[in-house]
Amino acid sequence: MIEVDRLTDIHSQITGTSRGRRHRVEILNKSAVVLITACWEAFVEDSATQAFDFLLKEAKTPSDFPVKIRVLASRQLKDSQDGRRVWELAGDGWRRVLKNYRNEIMDRFVVSLNTPRPTNIDKMFGDLLDVGQVSSSWTWGKLSATRARKTLDDFITLRGDIAHRVSTASSITKARVQQYRNFAFRIAVRTSNYLNGEILKIVKKSPWERWSFGRVS
């Protein structure tokens, strides 16, 4: 995000800060949109991995994990034709089975997270942590979660147009970049704090501190 802000600074250095349409600098705004989306994608992946690893570290027995996750993680052993695989659960083997499950889920969703839309994100966190619909927490002020999902979808579509078609249906202004930047920070804060609360319910410990961005926390 520091690099995004740097692009905005370069934009101002080239064109100034007075009112009016800027020409031949839209490439800076397009680059910023691509970078913001990359930051959001990385944040989601890191949050999912760190939340799962914290839960695995704090769990004393498999029962400390949600039932849904235990069922999904053990399915591979159950479906295996090799009856010896059940012994992978012996001792602390359940930790390895759960970690393998985490890797499987992340590998599966990293592809879809190249388009980190709300539906992909909710499904990933649901399959990995069984924490409900993460995007339901994306609400502040008069903005509803439904509207926030639509906003993110629109920005991801915009990124796709830039990455795959170069051109966009409408011009991308510095103000639009700033809107996307602030929006990404807000949904990141809401996601982080939502996960913090859900993990706290499971193991009675917080995986990280709570954050805020402006009036959003």
N, C-alpha and C positions, 0 to 999 in steps of 0.2 A: 504493500500500500504506500510505502515511502516513495517507490518508483512511480506510482500513479500520481502522487502529489508533485513529484519532480516534473512529470509531463505537463501538468497544469502550470507549473512555474515557468517552464520553457514557453508555453503558449502565451503567457502574459508578457514575458520578456520580448517575444517577437512582435506581438500585436498591441501591447499596452492593455490598459484596464478600462478604457473609456467605453461608452455604450456603442453598439453598432455591430453589424455582421462582419465576421472575420473570414478572410479568403485564404486558400492554399495552406491551411493549417489543420484541416479536419483530420488528417492522418494522425495527428497527436491525440485527438479525441477518440478515434477508432482504436488506437493502440491502448489507450487507457481502459476502454470497455473490455478488451480482450484480457488485459492484466487483472482487472477487478474480478472477472469471472474465474480466472485461474486461481486467484487468492481464495475465493469462495469455495471452489472445488477442493483445494488443498486443506482449507479449514475443516470442511465436512469430513474428509477422509481421516485427518489427524484426530479430530474429536471422537470419531467412532472407534478408532484403534485405541486411543488413550483411555476412553471410558471402559471399553471391554477389558483392557489389560489391568486397569485399576480394580475392576470387579473380580477378575481372576486372582489377582494378588491378595485381595482382602477375603476372598471366600475360603472358609475353613473346610467345607464339604461341598459336594456337588449340589446339595439341597439349597445352598445359598444363591444359586442361579435360578432365574425364572423357569418354571416348568416347560414353557414353550421352547426355550433355548436348549434345555437338556434333551427334549424329545428330538428336536431337529439335529442336534449335534450327534446323537447316538444312532440316527437313522442309517448312516453309512455303515456302521458296524452291523446293525440289524439286517441290512440288505445284502451284506457280503456273503458270498458262497463259502468263504473260508471261516469255519466255525471257531478257529483259533483266535480270530480277531477280537472276540469278546474279552479276552484276557488283557487287552490293551487298557481296560478300565481298572485293572488291579492296582492296588496301592495308590500312588499319586497319578496313575495313568490317565485319570479323568481330566487332569489339567492339560495334558498333551492333546487329548481328544478335543477338548474345548478350544484350545489354541489352533488346532488344525481347522476346526469349524470356522473360527474367526478368519483365518487366511482364505478359506474357500469363499466365504461371503464377500470379503474385500476384493478378491480376484474377480468375482462375478459382477460386483457393482462398480468397480473402477472403470469398466467399459461404459456403463450407462451414466456414470458420473462425469464423463466427458461432456454430457449435457446435464449438469446438476440441477434438474428441475425438482419442484416440491414432491411430485409423485415418486420419483426415484429415491429421493432422500428419506421420505417417510417409510418406504418399504425397506430400505437398507437398515435404518435404525430399528425398525420393528423386528426384522429377522435376526439382527445381531444382538439386540438388548431387550426386546419386548417392552419398550418404553412408551408405547402409544404413538399418536400422530404428532411428531415434533413440530410440524408446520402450524399446528393449532396454537402454538405459543407466539406466533409472529403477529402480535397485535399490540398497538400502543396508540394513545390518543384516540382519534376517530377512525383510525385505520383498522379494518377487520382482517382476520386471518385469510379470509377468502380473497380480499383485495390484495393482500400481501403476496399470496401465491400467484395471482394474476400478474402482479408487477414483476416478480422474479421470472416468471415464464416469458414475459415480454422482453426482459433484458437478455435472457438466455437465447431467445430467438434472434435478437439484434446481434449478439456475439456470433451466432451461427452464420448470419448474413455476411458479416465482416470476414470471418474466417474462410468461408466457402465460396462466397460470391464477390467479395471485396466491396461491392456497392451495397447501399442500403436504401430502403424506400424513402426515407426522409433524412435530412442532414443531422449530424450528431454535433451538438453544441457543447461548449465547456460546461454550461449549466446542467445539461443532461448527464454529463460525466459526474459532476458533483452530486447530483441526485442519486445516481447509482452507487457512488462511493458511500454516501451516508446510509443509504438503504442497506447495503451489504453489511456495514458495521452493525446496524440495528438488528438485523435478523441473526447475525453471528452472536451478538450478546444474548438475544432471547433464546437461541438454540443452546448456547453454553450454559446459561442459568437453568434452563429446563432440564437438561441432562444432569446437571449438578443435583437438582432436587430429586430426580428419579433414582439416581444411584444412591443418594443419601437414604432413601426409603428402603433400599434393598440391603445395604451393608452397614447402615447407620454411620457412615463416614462420607465426607465430601471429597470428591476427586480433585477439586480445584476451587479457587475462590470465586465469588460472584463478581460479575463485571457490570459496567454501565457505559453508555455512550450518550452524552447529553442527558436527557430526561428518561431515557430508556434503560431499564435494568431488568 
